[in-house]
Amino acid sequence: MQSLRDKAEDFRALHHGRQILILPNAWDVPSARVFEDEGFPAVATSSAGLMVSLGYPDGQVISRDEYMSAVGRISRILSVPLSADLVAGFGTTPKEVLATVREVLKAGAIGINIEDFAHATKKLFPIETQVAKLKAIKKLGETSGVPLVINARTDAFRFAPGDEGARLKEAIRRAIAYR
């Protein structure tokens, strides 16, 4: 069985390979098993799919513990790397989000997807807050010995105020800040 570090390094290498990385999104153990059996080199979770499969709507209405339990069940049956969609990280502060990321690592995932949209308020997090979260997550990856793969997603094009041009400009501004 591979260590988390080895899985993370393999997952990172897939992002830089000669072939496009197609990352299927599992919502439960059977779907994850099908994706691995079909030869995908890595699997991700679908936050919406996972929550709906557990009887919840999309968003962060599920508890972090219940969500991490589902991620752990998926991770346990996979031999390939798993990346977990964390919605907005189950927290509003860097400290709260770090607690979530620590749980992700305990659950066996080596990558995360984190967005900048707060489902509770229906607003984007301030860019400074999101950057602080991402820096804290990156530092955790560096100090934990697991080179965590971070997919920082912005929902600015969809939820920022203004016309299409203003939303695009905000999405680009956030994408650059999140690098």
LUMLO-560184 format. One line per field, with one value per residue: residue in one letter; z, y, x of N, C-alpha, C, O in turn; chain. Coordinates in nm, 4 decimals, decimal comma, padded with zeros to 6 digits. Example, Ala and Ser with C-alpha at 12.3 -4.5 7.8 and 13.67 -1.06 7.14 Angstrom:
2
code = c(A/S)
npz = c(00,7800/00,7080)
npy = c(-00,5690/-00,2250)
npx = c(01,3190/01,2850)
capz = c(00,7800/00,7140)
capy = c(-00,4500/-00,1060)
capx = c(01,2300/01,3670)
cpz = c(00,7800/00,7870)
cpy = c(-00,3300/00,0030)
cpx = c(01,3200/01,2900)
opz = c(00,8465/00,8039)
opy = c(-00,3319/00,1138)
opx = c(01,4236/01,3409)
unit = c(A/A)
% end
This chain:
179
code = c(M/Q/S/L/R/D/K/A/E/D/F/R/A/L/H/H/G/R/Q/I/L/I/L/P/N/A/W/D/V/P/S/A/R/V/F/E/D/E/G/F/P/A/V/A/T/S/S/A/G/L/M/V/S/L/G/Y/P/D/G/Q/V/I/S/R/D/E/Y/M/S/A/V/G/R/I/S/R/I/L/S/V/P/L/S/A/D/L/V/A/G/F/G/T/T/P/K/E/V/L/A/T/V/R/E/V/L/K/A/G/A/I/G/I/N/I/E/D/F/A/H/A/T/K/K/L/F/P/I/E/T/Q/V/A/K/L/K/A/I/K/K/L/G/E/T/S/G/V/P/L/V/I/N/A/R/T/D/A/F/R/F/A/P/G/D/E/G/A/R/L/K/E/A/I/R/R/A/I/A/Y/R)
npz = c(00,0000/-00,0857/00,0600/00,1924/00,1115/-00,1169/-00,2818/-00,3144/-00,4497/-00,6835/-00,7803/-00,8229/-01,0256/-01,2299/-01,3090/-01,4575/-01,6662/-01,9964/-02,0997/-02,0941/-01,7823/-01,6799/-01,4483/-01,2846/-01,1017/-00,8062/-00,6061/-00,4121/-00,2546/-00,4397/-00,6937/-00,6983/-00,6986/-00,9478/-01,1205/-01,0637/-01,1354/-01,4065/-01,4916/-01,4408/-01,3352/-01,1040/-00,8680/-00,7876/-00,5428/-00,5802/-00,4593/-00,4629/-00,5649/-00,3706/-00,1396/-00,2122/-00,2459/00,0151/00,1073/00,1299/00,0215/-00,2326/-00,1237/00,1923/00,3988/00,5221/00,7934/00,8799/00,9900/00,9034/00,6283/00,5989/00,6889/00,4793/00,2723/00,3742/00,3630/00,0868/00,0193/00,1484/-00,0098/-00,2434/-00,4476/-00,5953/-00,6134/-00,4283/-00,4555/-00,2697/-00,2897/-00,1183/-00,0950/00,0395/00,2354/00,4859/00,6817/00,7845/00,8470/00,8253/01,0238/01,0814/00,8308/00,7996/00,9939/00,8673/00,6422/00,7664/00,8554/00,6094/00,5199/00,7186/00,6463/00,4161/00,1667/-00,0821/-00,2229/-00,2743/-00,3499/-00,3292/-00,2845/-00,3288/-00,2557/-00,0305/00,0810/00,2772/00,3024/00,0445/-00,0946/-00,2245/-00,0569/00,0963/-00,0949/00,0374/00,2633/00,1481/00,0245/00,2523/00,3658/00,1674/00,1721/00,4290/00,4005/00,2072/00,3517/00,5512/00,3925/00,3197/00,5664/00,6669/00,5391/00,3332/00,0085/-00,0608/-00,3103/-00,4332/-00,5528/-00,6234/-00,6441/-00,8064/-00,7843/-00,8964/-01,1552/-01,1745/-00,9422/-00,8638/-00,8381/-01,1003/-01,4613/-01,7290/-01,8167/-01,5928/-01,4039/-01,5195/-01,5071/-01,2286/-01,1696/-01,2947/-01,1507/-00,8956/-00,9527/-01,0175/-00,7718/-00,6125/-00,6893)
npy = c(-00,1185/00,2204/00,5104/00,8164/01,0307/00,9268/00,8788/01,1416/01,2543/01,1018/01,1852/01,4569/01,4336/01,3326/01,5607/01,6875/01,5304/01,3791/01,3228/01,4415/01,4918/01,3223/01,3451/01,1608/01,2094/01,0811/00,9783/00,8059/00,4920/00,2686/00,4054/00,5149/00,2830/00,1746/00,3688/00,3399/00,0698/00,0921/00,1970/00,4587/00,6839/00,8300/00,9583/01,1817/01,3408/01,4328/01,7093/01,7891/01,5556/01,3649/01,4714/01,4720/01,1982/01,1237/01,2305/01,5071/01,8530/02,0257/02,2196/02,3463/02,2055/01,9668/01,8016/01,8520/01,6263/01,4113/01,4347/01,3949/01,1349/00,9996/01,0580/00,9225/00,6550/00,6194/00,6618/00,4465/00,2225/00,2610/00,2257/00,4114/00,7655/01,0029/01,2932/01,5377/01,7187/02,0004/02,1869/02,4949/02,4533/02,3995/02,5976/02,9386/03,0727/03,0729/02,8965/02,7264/02,6069/02,4805/02,2827/02,1212/02,0386/01,8923/01,6795/01,5738/01,4712/01,2756/01,1148/01,0086/01,1313/01,3100/01,5359/01,8467/02,0330/02,3577/02,6165/02,9664/03,0620/03,1385/02,9434/02,9820/03,2603/03,3332/03,4744/03,5782/03,4935/03,7419/03,8369/03,8525/03,6965/03,4437/03,4041/03,3931/03,1544/02,9712/03,0006/02,9051/02,6400/02,5500/02,5729/02,3818/02,1507/02,1537/02,1200/01,8854/01,6694/01,5592/01,6300/01,8025/01,8452/02,1288/02,2577/02,5535/02,7125/02,9613/03,1217/03,3556/03,4405/03,3569/03,4570/03,7120/04,0666/04,2799/04,3240/04,0841/04,1317/04,2594/04,0563/03,8612/03,9915/04,0056/03,7317/03,6613/03,8224/03,7063/03,4430/03,4844/03,5826/03,3577/03,1799)
npx = c(00,0847/00,0562/00,2101/00,0654/00,2188/00,3525/00,1300/00,0402/00,2572/00,2489/-00,0005/00,0451/00,2375/00,0771/-00,0553/00,1323/00,1972/00,2266/-00,0196/-00,3581/-00,5058/-00,7770/-01,0172/-01,2298/-01,5332/-01,6333/-01,9123/-01,9719/-01,8773/-01,9225/-01,9219/-01,6647/-01,5124/-01,5827/-01,4706/-01,1946/-01,1616/-01,2045/-00,9718/-00,8854/-00,6328/-00,6495/-00,8905/-01,1563/-01,3675/-01,7074/-01,8540/-02,1254/-02,2494/-02,1732/-02,2926/-02,5662/-02,6030/-02,6043/-02,8335/-02,8526/-02,8801/-02,6844/-02,4048/-02,2902/-02,4367/-02,4199/-02,2549/-01,9084/-01,7841/-01,9486/-01,9190/-01,6406/-01,6258/-01,7511/-01,5684/-01,3476/-01,4396/-01,4501/-01,1811/-01,0544/-01,1102/-00,9785/-00,6868/-00,5637/-00,4715/-00,6733/-00,8657/-01,0308/-01,3287/-01,3855/-01,5859/-01,6335/-01,4512/-01,5565/-01,5572/-01,4982/-01,2713/-00,9079/-00,8068/-01,0266/-01,0642/-00,8179/-00,8431/-01,0285/-00,8791/-00,6783/-00,8328/-00,9044/-00,6601/-00,6245/-00,8360/-00,7418/-00,7227/-00,5360/-00,5408/-00,7122/-01,0091/-01,1078/-01,3366/-01,4286/-01,6736/-01,9248/-02,1672/-02,3624/-02,3981/-02,4286/-02,2367/-01,9165/-01,6148/-01,4075/-01,1256/-00,8785/-00,9190/-00,9587/-00,7103/-00,5482/-00,6421/-00,5621/-00,2823/-00,2298/-00,3145/-00,1328/00,1057/00,0573/00,0594/00,3287/00,4577/00,3528/00,4558/00,3224/00,2798/00,0410/-00,2062/-00,3504/-00,6450/-00,7542/-01,0482/-01,2397/-01,5510/-01,6172/-01,6898/-01,9443/-02,0763/-01,9851/-02,0514/-02,1831/-02,1473/-02,0879/-01,8221/-01,7062/-01,7298/-01,5664/-01,3193/-01,2881/-01,2775/-01,0366/-00,8588/-00,8811/-00,7966/-00,5275/-00,4366/-00,4695/-00,2752)
capz = c(00,0000/-00,0952/00,1633/00,1446/00,0400/-00,2498/-00,3608/-00,3486/-00,5535/-00,8064/-00,8259/-00,8760/-01,1533/-01,3301/-01,3564/-01,5441/-01,7629/-02,1387/-02,1293/-02,0157/-01,6662/-01,6678/-01,3081/-01,2625/-00,9698/-00,7385/-00,5051/-00,3095/-00,2712/-00,5672/-00,8102/-00,6932/-00,7389/-01,0930/-01,1868/-01,0526/-01,2156/-01,5478/-01,5234/-01,4141/-01,2464/-00,9816/-00,8542/-00,7002/-00,4974/-00,6230/-00,3366/-00,4819/-00,5766/-00,2416/-00,0463/-00,2563/-00,2185/00,1587/00,1399/00,1524/-00,0998/-00,2547/-00,0316/00,3152/00,5028/00,5867/00,8903/00,8363/01,0311/00,8157/00,4970/00,6061/00,7008/00,3433/00,2009/00,4268/00,3080/-00,0530/00,0178/00,1954/-00,1114/-00,3617/-00,4457/-00,6681/-00,5361/-00,4163/-00,4255/-00,2101/-00,3078/00,0162/-00,1065/00,0848/00,3429/00,6121/00,7761/00,7270/00,8824/00,7945/01,1290/01,0612/00,7070/00,8269/01,0657/00,7642/00,5601/00,8490/00,8511/00,4750/00,5192/00,8014/00,5706/00,3100/00,0415/-00,0979/-00,2986/-00,2364/-00,4279/-00,2349/-00,3561/-00,2557/-00,2422/00,0977/00,0543/00,3798/00,2767/-00,1010/-00,1380/-00,2315/00,0550/00,0575/-00,1565/00,1380/00,3475/00,0716/00,0087/00,3825/00,3775/00,0745/00,2238/00,5446/00,3487/00,1429/00,4582/00,6113/00,3009/00,3262/00,6969/00,7013/00,4680/00,2223/-00,0840/-00,0936/-00,4352/-00,4033/-00,6642/-00,5693/-00,7409/-00,7845/-00,8399/-00,9245/-01,2816/-01,1520/-00,8299/-00,8392/-00,8930/-01,2248/-01,5881/-01,7631/-01,8210/-01,4552/-01,3382/-01,5755/-01,4502/-01,0889/-01,1706/-01,3283/-01,0356/-00,7909/-00,9967/-01,0029/-00,6279/-00,5512/-00,7384)
capy = c(00,0000/00,3438/00,6127/00,9380/01,1099/00,8680/00,9051/01,2842/01,2759/01,0433/01,2717/01,5778/01,3966/01,3201/01,6955/01,7347/01,4253/01,4066/01,3079/01,5223/01,4204/01,3181/01,3120/01,1327/01,2497/00,9788/01,0272/00,7027/00,3833/00,1960/00,4844/00,5244/00,1523/00,1637/00,4534/00,2769/-00,0527/00,1313/00,2357/00,5975/00,6848/00,9033/00,9844/01,2931/01,3358/01,5387/01,7535/01,7828/01,4160/01,2988/01,5191/01,4241/01,0542/01,1091/01,2906/01,6514/01,9339/02,0789/02,3278/02,2971/02,1787/01,8441/01,8297/01,8160/01,4883/01,3175/01,4459/01,3304/00,9917/00,9512/01,0649/00,8130/00,5276/00,6138/00,6494/00,3133/00,1171/00,2961/00,2187/00,5308/00,8888/01,0628/01,4360/01,5641/01,8505/02,0471/02,3006/02,6123/02,4151/02,3793/02,6997/03,0722/03,1251/02,9793/02,7947/02,6285/02,5339/02,3907/02,1661/02,0368/01,9791/01,7870/01,5654/01,5167/01,3877/01,1576/01,0314/00,9418/01,2072/01,3795/01,6576/01,9126/02,1403/02,4509/02,7302/03,0939/03,1016/03,1002/02,9030/03,0362/03,4025/03,3488/03,5753/03,5359/03,5350/03,8461/03,7775/03,8425/03,5811/03,3213/03,3908/03,3484/03,0121/02,8949/03,0020/02,8151/02,5028/02,5198/02,5524/02,2521/02,0498/02,1551/02,0738/01,7542/01,5626/01,5169/01,7437/01,8176/01,9138/02,2238/02,3180/02,6709/02,7476/03,0835/03,1293/03,4976/03,4636/03,3269/03,5254/03,8496/04,1657/04,3454/04,2582/03,9732/04,1804/04,2837/03,9257/03,7983/04,0623/03,9619/03,5916/03,6610/03,8806/03,6050/03,3306/03,5262/03,5924/03,2252/03,0987)
capx = c(00,0000/00,1336/00,1938/-00,0006/00,3203/00,3712/00,0093/00,0388/00,3584/00,1941/-00,1095/00,1099/00,3000/-00,0295/-00,0879/00,2410/00,2266/00,2049/-00,1621/-00,4514/-00,5589/-00,9226/-01,0380/-01,3715/-01,5819/-01,7133/-02,0055/-01,9830/-01,7809/-01,9357/-01,8795/-01,5183/-01,4590/-01,6006/-01,3708/-01,0629/-01,1636/-01,1987/-00,8354/-00,8486/-00,5167/-00,6851/-01,0339/-01,1922/-01,5062/-01,7978/-01,9211/-02,2709/-02,2886/-02,1559/-02,3958/-02,6976/-02,6102/-02,6286/-02,9625/-02,8403/-02,8650/-02,5498/-02,3696/-02,2277/-02,5357/-02,3758/-02,1481/-01,7733/-01,7564/-02,0186/-01,8564/-01,5093/-01,6506/-01,7764/-01,4402/-01,2665/-01,4882/-01,4061/-01,0350/-01,0132/-01,1240/-00,8999/-00,5406/-00,5178/-00,4884/-00,8059/-00,8754/-01,1620/-01,3898/-01,4208/-01,6766/-01,5572/-01,3599/-01,6273/-01,5140/-01,4824/-01,1393/-00,7996/-00,7972/-01,1341/-01,0374/-00,7048/-00,8965/-01,0887/-00,7732/-00,6160/-00,9248/-00,8933/-00,5395/-00,6539/-00,9294/-00,6675/-00,7170/-00,4080/-00,5669/-00,8373/-01,0689/-01,1699/-01,3943/-01,4336/-01,8135/-01,9852/-02,3054/-02,4528/-02,4264/-02,4444/-02,1398/-01,7773/-01,5303/-01,3116/-01,0071/-00,7721/-00,9525/-00,9339/-00,5649/-00,4952/-00,6750/-00,4782/-00,1447/-00,2262/-00,3239/-00,0045/00,2046/00,0277/00,1117/00,4754/00,5058/00,2970/00,5244/00,2368/00,2708/-00,1001/-00,2388/-00,4583/-00,7171/-00,8238/-01,1518/-01,3160/-01,6857/-01,6393/-01,7598/-02,0865/-02,1403/-01,9396/-02,1442/-02,1449/-02,1763/-01,9990/-01,6841/-01,6607/-01,7155/-01,4471/-01,2039/-01,2752/-01,2335/-00,8938/-00,7884/-00,8774/-00,7133/-00,3878/-00,4070/-00,4721/-00,1615)
cpz = c(00,0000/00,0229/00,1039/00,0647/-00,1029/-00,3391/-00,4043/-00,4583/-00,6872/-00,8658/-00,8872/-01,0130/-01,2643/-01,3887/-01,4556/-01,6504/-01,9056/-02,1757/-02,0416/-01,9008/-01,6653/-01,5287/-01,2836/-01,1187/-00,9131/-00,6339/-00,3937/-00,3391/-00,4036/-00,6888/-00,8132/-00,7412/-00,8908/-01,1656/-01,1798/-01,1391/-01,3652/-01,5869/-01,5026/-01,3119/-01,1154/-00,9850/-00,7650/-00,6458/-00,5595/-00,4981/-00,3510/-00,4867/-00,4445/-00,1449/-00,0842/-00,2277/-00,0711/00,2037/00,1666/00,0195/-00,1150/-00,1639/00,0927/00,4262/00,5768/00,6889/00,8334/00,8704/00,9385/00,6760/00,4957/00,6212/00,5624/00,2604/00,2458/00,3729/00,1630/-00,0592/00,0526/00,0864/-00,2358/-00,3417/-00,5197/-00,5808/-00,5395/-00,3817/-00,3778/-00,2380/-00,1717/00,0168/-00,0660/00,2068/00,4784/00,7201/00,7060/00,7543/00,8400/00,8971/01,1099/00,9369/00,7247/00,9023/00,9666/00,6829/00,6386/00,8481/00,7150/00,4676/00,6025/00,7274/00,4534/00,1759/00,0375/-00,1830/-00,2509/-00,3449/-00,3251/-00,3106/-00,2667/-00,2399/-00,1108/00,0744/00,1524/00,3502/00,1302/-00,1554/-00,1482/-00,1038/00,0076/00,0068/-00,0553/00,2288/00,2746/00,0513/00,1393/00,4038/00,2915/00,1199/00,3419/00,4996/00,2856/00,2478/00,5270/00,5228/00,3079/00,4568/00,7343/00,6378/00,3540/00,1286/-00,1433/-00,2241/-00,4091/-00,5331/-00,6044/-00,6746/-00,7053/-00,8530/-00,8776/-01,0537/-01,2656/-01,0490/-00,8002/-00,8979/-01,0262/-01,3478/-01,6160/-01,7639/-01,6820/-01,3816/-01,3898/-01,5162/-01,3053/-01,0809/-01,2003/-01,2117/-00,9235/-00,8303/-00,9820/-00,8552/-00,5629/-00,5926/-00,6310)
cpy = c(00,1248/00,4359/00,7318/01,0237/01,0579/00,8932/01,0513/01,3144/01,2183/01,1333/01,3999/01,5482/01,3820/01,4561/01,7481/01,6321/01,4677/01,3978/01,4009/01,4362/01,4337/01,2636/01,2876/01,1648/01,1458/01,0430/00,9259/00,5933/00,3096/00,2771/00,4983/00,3942/00,1334/00,2455/00,3916/00,1513/-00,0233/00,1891/00,3811/00,5997/00,7598/00,9283/01,1064/01,2675/01,4526/01,5842/01,7421/01,6378/01,3420/01,3409/01,4680/01,2747/01,0258/01,1781/01,4396/01,7257/01,9768/02,1989/02,2670/02,2774/02,0482/01,8802/01,7878/01,6701/01,3869/01,3174/01,3727/01,1790/00,9306/00,9521/00,9496/00,6776/00,5116/00,5892/00,5081/00,2064/00,1433/00,2671/00,3384/00,6547/00,9403/01,2103/01,4633/01,7064/01,8940/02,1614/02,4239/02,5804/02,3931/02,4734/02,8328/03,1315/03,0257/02,8662/02,6855/02,5436/02,4383/02,2660/02,0684/01,9658/01,8713/01,6603/01,4963/01,4239/01,2613/01,0601/00,9615/01,0116/01,2876/01,5057/01,7166/02,0094/02,2297/02,5747/02,8528/03,1480/03,0490/03,0690/02,9658/03,1804/03,4310/03,4596/03,5124/03,5776/03,6500/03,7799/03,7585/03,7219/03,4511/03,2979/03,3416/03,1996/02,9285/02,8902/02,9060/02,6688/02,4614/02,4913/02,4177/02,1396/02,0392/02,0960/01,9338/01,6385/01,5054/01,6367/01,7567/01,8947/01,9988/02,2781/02,4311/02,7218/02,8809/03,0729/03,2724/03,5199/03,4417/03,4196/03,6664/03,9478/04,2211/04,2654/04,1492/04,0151/04,2023/04,1517/03,8512/03,8610/04,0181/03,8169/03,5827/03,7152/03,7776/03,4873/03,3639/03,5308/03,4549/03,1375/03,0738)
cpx = c(00,0893/00,1081/00,1186/00,0968/00,3394/00,2499/00,0036/00,1398/00,3123/00,0856/-00,0533/00,1719/00,1959/-00,0681/00,0153/00,2790/00,1972/00,0571/-00,2446/-00,5036/-00,7107/-00,9507/-01,1868/-01,4105/-01,6772/-01,8030/-02,0259/-01,8809/-01,7999/-01,8898/-01,7273/-01,4548/-01,4707/-01,4941/-01,2311/-01,0565/-01,1556/-01,0633/-00,7986/-00,7349/-00,5383/-00,8352/-01,0503/-01,3320/-01,5812/-01,8710/-02,0723/-02,3178/-02,2805/-02,2666/-02,5342/-02,7118/-02,6362/-02,7572/-02,9603/-02,8399/-02,7190/-02,5273/-02,3080/-02,3300/-02,5060/-02,2673/-02,0129/-01,7448/-01,8232/-01,9566/-01,7220/-01,5223/-01,6736/-01,6481/-01,3501/-01,3091/-01,4428/-01,2562/-00,9894/-01,0201/-01,0398/-00,7517/-00,4814/-00,5385/-00,6325/-00,7924/-01,0177/-01,2080/-01,4424/-01,5199/-01,5953/-01,4711/-01,4241/-01,5770/-01,4978/-01,3455/-01,0314/-00,7891/-00,9033/-01,1089/-00,9191/-00,7497/-00,9594/-00,9811/-00,6984/-00,7024/-00,9206/-00,7726/-00,5602/-00,7447/-00,8614/-00,6663/-00,5875/-00,4207/-00,6973/-00,8802/-01,1373/-01,2148/-01,4020/-01,5752/-01,8690/-02,1325/-02,4033/-02,4928/-02,4548/-02,3549/-02,0021/-01,7060/-01,4424/-01,1831/-00,8944/-00,7943/-00,9207/-00,7846/-00,5025/-00,5237/-00,5810/-00,3329/-00,1309/-00,2315/-00,1914/00,1030/00,1828/00,0806/00,2629/00,5272/00,4566/00,3728/00,4426/00,2217/00,1302/-00,1190/-00,3628/-00,5159/-00,8003/-00,9205/-01,2142/-01,4513/-01,7206/-01,7161/-01,9096/-02,1512/-02,0913/-02,0411/-02,0922/-02,1820/-02,0725/-01,8518/-01,6265/-01,6395/-01,5920/-01,3209/-01,1802/-01,2277/-01,0837/-00,8116/-00,7740/-00,7879/-00,5652/-00,3488/-00,3961/-00,3543/-00,0586)
opz = c(00,0762/00,0785/-00,0179/-00,0375/-00,1981/-00,4571/-00,5178/-00,5498/-00,7920/-00,9869/-00,9917/-01,1055/-01,3797/-01,5046/-01,5293/-01,7167/-01,9311/-02,2731/-01,9297/-01,9211/-01,6516/-01,4955/-01,2639/-01,0262/-00,9647/-00,5803/-00,2927/-00,4371/-00,4750/-00,7780/-00,9207/-00,8149/-00,9543/-01,2615/-01,2788/-01,2085/-01,4419/-01,7025/-01,5431/-01,2132/-01,0257/-01,0902/-00,6771/-00,6969/-00,5872/-00,4369/-00,2615/-00,4204/-00,4102/-00,0772/00,0023/-00,1895/-00,0355/00,3230/00,2208/-00,0835/-00,0213/-00,1315/00,0957/00,5369/00,6833/00,6715/00,7488/00,7890/00,8997/00,6132/00,4028/00,5713/00,5321/00,1863/00,1633/00,3404/00,1217/-00,1356/-00,0079/00,0900/-00,3238/-00,2318/-00,5084/-00,4843/-00,6385/-00,2912/-00,4391/-00,2130/-00,1166/00,1195/-00,1321/00,2741/00,5767/00,8349/00,5838/00,6915/00,8208/00,8597/01,1210/00,9384/00,6707/00,8771/00,9808/00,6577/00,5815/00,8409/00,7067/00,4160/00,5623/00,7431/00,3972/00,0792/00,1415/-00,2108/-00,1946/-00,4213/-00,2433/-00,3908/-00,1452/-00,2136/-00,0828/00,0508/00,1147/00,3707/00,0953/-00,2497/-00,0890/-00,0489/-00,1100/00,0610/-00,0613/00,2666/00,3326/00,0601/00,1367/00,4545/00,3368/00,1075/00,3528/00,5543/00,3083/00,2339/00,5577/00,5727/00,3028/00,4574/00,8238/00,6777/00,2852/00,1650/-00,2600/-00,2457/-00,3681/-00,6138/-00,5426/-00,7810/-00,5882/-00,9645/-00,8895/-01,0606/-01,3361/-01,0646/-00,7177/-00,9957/-01,0587/-01,3404/-01,5363/-01,7162/-01,6560/-01,3062/-01,3126/-01,4796/-01,2644/-00,9948/-01,1372/-01,1781/-00,8641/-00,7476/-00,9384/-00,8184/-00,4674/-00,5355/-00,6562)
opy = c(00,1333/00,4389/00,7465/01,0819/01,1360/00,9248/01,0812/01,3916/01,2791/01,1547/01,4451/01,6286/01,4152/01,4649/01,8428/01,6460/01,5781/01,4594/01,4343/01,3208/01,5434/01,1511/01,3827/01,1491/01,1250/01,1493/00,9559/00,6014/00,2893/00,2222/00,4939/00,3953/00,0820/00,1973/00,3914/00,1287/-00,1054/00,2261/00,4232/00,5264/00,7536/00,9206/01,1315/01,1828/01,5578/01,5054/01,6912/01,6014/01,2652/01,2574/01,4255/01,2289/00,9181/01,1839/01,4938/01,6689/01,9654/02,2712/02,1477/02,3281/02,0233/01,9791/01,6987/01,5977/01,2878/01,2123/01,2975/01,1040/00,8230/00,8574/00,8866/00,5943/00,4031/00,5043/00,4563/00,1099/00,0578/00,2825/00,3646/00,6498/00,9242/01,2479/01,4171/01,8024/01,8316/02,2272/02,4547/02,6717/02,3703/02,4338/02,8393/03,2301/02,9075/02,7515/02,5666/02,4224/02,3277/02,1563/01,9470/01,8457/01,7695/01,5487/01,3740/01,3125/01,1526/00,9386/00,8665/00,9567/01,3284/01,5732/01,6474/02,0607/02,1820/02,6305/02,8443/03,2668/02,9294/03,1595/02,9993/03,2185/03,5401/03,5297/03,4080/03,6843/03,6551/03,6786/03,6589/03,6535/03,3594/03,1844/03,2570/03,1269/02,8276/02,7867/02,8343/02,5841/02,3503/02,3973/02,3474/02,0440/01,9296/02,0287/01,8705/01,5232/01,4136/01,7351/01,7256/01,9977/01,9475/02,3373/02,4071/02,7685/02,9099/03,0221/03,3074/03,6100/03,5022/03,4575/03,7350/03,9163/04,2101/04,1566/04,1260/03,9406/04,1677/04,1367/03,7860/03,7903/03,9960/03,7831/03,5046/03,6600/03,7640/03,4379/03,2798/03,4874/03,4379/03,0301/03,0077)
opx = c(00,1856/-00,0017/00,1092/00,0605/00,3421/00,2644/-00,0335/00,1111/00,3341/00,0811/-00,0999/00,1601/00,2232/-00,1089/-00,0118/00,3817/00,1492/00,0139/-00,2056/-00,5410/-00,7648/-00,9133/-01,2624/-01,3308/-01,7870/-01,7719/-02,0896/-01,8069/-01,7017/-01,8251/-01,6674/-01,3563/-01,3787/-01,4338/-01,1580/-00,9574/-01,1052/-01,0424/-00,6902/-00,7390/-00,4542/-00,8987/-00,9677/-01,4052/-01,5236/-01,9431/-02,1397/-02,4149/-02,3704/-02,3265/-02,6108/-02,8195/-02,6839/-02,7867/-03,0566/-02,8037/-02,6400/-02,6215/-02,2775/-02,3113/-02,5624/-02,1961/-02,0050/-01,6875/-01,7613/-01,9436/-01,6929/-01,4384/-01,6221/-01,6218/-01,2840/-01,2245/-01,4019/-01,2103/-00,8956/-00,9438/-01,0307/-00,6986/-00,3616/-00,6148/-00,7038/-00,7180/-01,1139/-01,1352/-01,5331/-01,5368/-01,4961/-01,4231/-01,3537/-01,5569/-01,4852/-01,3072/-01,0600/-00,7648/-00,8732/-01,1302/-00,9201/-00,6997/-00,9450/-00,9914/-00,6593/-00,6509/-00,9320/-00,7814/-00,5186/-00,7329/-00,9161/-00,6137/-00,5357/-00,3216/-00,7820/-00,7983/-01,2160/-01,1400/-01,3843/-01,5941/-01,8613/-02,2127/-02,5156/-02,6081/-02,4999/-02,3914/-01,9747/-01,7332/-01,4063/-01,1388/-00,8223/-00,6991/-00,8625/-00,7377/-00,4131/-00,4383/-00,5270/-00,2675/-00,0314/-00,1609/-00,1435/00,1813/00,2791/00,1400/00,3187/00,6303/00,5127/00,3562/00,4873/00,1573/00,1063/-00,0550/-00,4670/-00,4442/-00,9040/-00,8797/-01,2386/-01,4633/-01,8380/-01,7997/-01,9904/-02,2672/-02,1517/-02,1089/-01,9740/-02,2390/-01,9816/-01,7663/-01,5112/-01,5434/-01,5216/-01,2270/-01,0662/-01,1465/-01,0124/-00,7068/-00,6670/-00,7113/-00,4866/-00,2396/-00,3203/-00,3356/00,0422)
unit = c(A/A/A/A/A/A/A/A/A/A/A/A/A/A/A/A/A/A/A/A/A/A/A/A/A/A/A/A/A/A/A/A/A/A/A/A/A/A/A/A/A/A/A/A/A/A/A/A/A/A/A/A/A/A/A/A/A/A/A/A/A/A/A/A/A/A/A/A/A/A/A/A/A/A/A/A/A/A/A/A/A/A/A/A/A/A/A/A/A/A/A/A/A/A/A/A/A/A/A/A/A/A/A/A/A/A/A/A/A/A/A/A/A/A/A/A/A/A/A/A/A/A/A/A/A/A/A/A/A/A/A/A/A/A/A/A/A/A/A/A/A/A/A/A/A/A/A/A/A/A/A/A/A/A/A/A/A/A/A/A/A/A/A/A/A/A/A/A/A/A/A/A/A/A/A/A/A/A/A)
% end
